[in-house]
Amino acid sequence: MNTAEQASAGEQANAGEQASAGEQASAGEPASAGARANKNVERGRATRAHVIEVATRLFAEQGYDGTSIEAVQAAAGVSRGSLYHHFPGKEALFWAVLEEVGARIAQQGEEVAREAPDPVATLRAGALAWIRQAGDPVVRQIMLIDAPAVLGWQRWRELDEEGPLGVIRDCLRYAAETGRIEHRHVNTFAHIVLAAANEVAMMIARADDPAAAVTAGESAFAEFLDRLLGKAPEIG
């Protein structure tokens, strides 16, 4: 190979290396941008979860009226812009907190009802679990005291109708199919059971001694269900 050929070969090699490097850089840029985007999303989710956690504690301790959005911002250690990016106002933040508390209540209800042998036992276990949870300071303040006032009674009732009312109705349909109640009473009884459970929970939330109120409320509601659906089978 002569000098000219060597030069030409060198130029081609350099050109190839540059092209290869450019292709690698070009291919790497989208991946890098995607990784940055994913990190930003994760960071945003973590910030939102942290703010909700802090707000839950403050709302539970001080109530909705006693908690300002600025107090949440300071306690969470986030910027005003970051807070308002996730929550446009205090009511939106409270709604997010309420959803988290509601999800926790639902999960606990599902856990206690998991071993229930039939839908009637599921209804019994879930309703009594809800009454016990009414003694939890977080549930008491956020779900039972503040939520009806912040959302309005109508919206608060709609949440029940969208969730637990349907479950209660399904359980009572089974009770009707097994001869424990009449079919024509299923829908009315479902509203009665829901209203009774919520009223007991409200009684607990406003009691001077919530622990004693939980004990009394759980006992009374268990007897109410016994009278409506028959006694629960003895365990052991």
N, C-alpha and C positions, 0 to 999 in steps of 0.2 A: 504494500500500500504506500503510495507516494504522499508527499506533504499535503497536497490539495485534498486528496481523498481522506487523509487523517483529519484535516480541518473540517471537511464536510461531515464526516462521521461524528466529530466532536459536537458540531453545531446541532446535528440531529439528536444526539444523545441529550444535549442540554435542553433542546426544545421539548424532547419527550419527558425529561425529568420535570420541567416546568409545567407541562400539561398535566402530568400525573399528580404533581403537588397541588395544582389548581383544582383538579377534579376531587382530590381528597379533601381539600379545604371546603370546596363547594358542597361535597357530600356531608362534611362534618357540621356545617353551619346549621342546617335544619335540625339535626339531632341536638346540637347545643341549645338552639332556641327552644326546642321542645322540652329539654330538660329544665331550662330556666322557667318555662311556663308551668311545668308540673310542680316545681319548687314553690312558685308563687301561689299556685292553687292550694298546695298543702299548707303553706304559711297562712294563707287566708282562712282556711278551715280551722287551723289551730288557734288563730286569733279569735275567731267567732266563738269557738267552743270555750275558750278561756273567759271571754267576756260574759257568756251565758252562765258559766260556773260562778263567777264573781257576783253577777247580778242576782242569781238565785239566792246566794247567801245573804245579800243585802236586803232583798225583798222579803225574805223569810224573817230576818231580824228586825227590820224597821218598817215593813209594810210598803205598799206601793206609794202612798202619799208621802211617807217619810224618806223615800229614796229618790234622789235627783239623778239625772243622767250624768251630771258632772261628778257626782260621788262615785258612780260606777266607773267612769273614765279614770278617775284618780286611783281607785282601788285596783283596777285592772292594769294600770300602767301603760295605757295605749294612748295614741294621739287622738285628738278630736276628729280629725279626718278619717282615721282608721275606724273609729267607733261608728261614725255616721255612714261610712261606706257599707257597713253590715246592717245597721239599724237606723232608719231615718228619724226615729224618735223614741221616747220612753215607752209609748204604748206598743210599738213594734218589738221592742226589746222584751217587754213583759210577755207578749204573745209567744215569742221564741222560748222564753223560760217556761211558760205554761205548757207548751208542747213537750218540752223535755220532762217536766214533772209528770205530765199525763202518760208519756211513754213508759216512764219508770213504774207508775202505778199499774199500767196494763201488763207489763212484763211480770211484775210480782203476782198479779192475779192469775196469769197464765201458769206460773210456776206452782202455785198452791193447788190449782185445779188439774194439773197434769195427771195425777194419779186417781182422779175421780172415776168411779166405775160407770157412771151414766150421766146424762145431761142435768138431771135434777141435783145430783151431787156436785156437779160443776157449778151450777147456779149457787148452791149453798156455800161452797168453798170460796167462790169469787166474791160474793156479797159480803161475807164475813171478813174476808181479807181487806176489802175496801173500808169497812167500818174500823178495823184495826189501824189501817193507814191514816185514818182521820186524826189519830193521836200524834202523828209525826208532825213536828213543828213546821217543816217546809210545806207539806201538804195542807196543813191546817191554815196557814197564813195565805199562801199563794192560791191554792185551788179552791178553798172553801170561804175565805173571808174577802180576799181582794178580787178574785176572778169575776164573781157576779157583779161587783160594783164597776170594775173597769170595762168589762165586755158588755154589760147590760144583762138583765135577767133573761131576756128572750134569747140572746145569742148563747148564753151559758146553757140554757135548756136545750137549744138546738144541738150543741155538742154531745149531750147525753143521747139525744134521739138518733144522732148519726153513728154513735158507738154502742154503748152498753145496752140500750133499749132493744136493739135487734137481737143481741145475744140472749137477753132475758126472754124475749118472745120465743126464740127457737127452743130454749130449754123448757118453757112452759108448753109448747106444742108437744114435746115428748111426754110431759106429764099428762097431757090430755090423752095422748095415744095409749098411755099405760093405765088409764082410768082414774087418775088422781084428781083431776079437775074436769069440768065440762069444756068442750071445744069452744063454745060460744063466749067463754070468759077469758080466753087466752090473751087477747089484746088488752082488755081492761086490766086484768091481773098484772100484765107486764108493766103497765104504767104505775099501778099501785106498788108493786115491788120496788121499782126504780125510785119512786117518790119516797117510799118508806126508808130505803137505804140512805138516800141523800139527806133526809130529814134527821136521821140518827147521826149521820156524819156532821151535819150542821150543829146539832146539839153538842156533840163532842168538841167541835171547833170553838164554841162559845162558852164552854164549861170552865168554871174556876179551877176544877181538878180534872184535867183531860184524861189522866190515867184511870181514875175511878169511872169517868163517863164512858170510856172505851169498854171497860168490864161490864157495866150495866147495859150499854147499848148492844154489845155482842150477844149477851145472854137474852135480851128481849127480842132481838131480831131472829135469833135461832129459834126461839119459841114461836114467833110469828110464822116462820117458814114451816115449822113442824105442824102447826095448825092448818096451814094452807095445803101442804103437800104430803103430810105424813111424817112421822119421826124418822130421823136419820138412823140408819142401821148401826148397831153397836159395833165398835171396833175391838177386836181381840176377844 
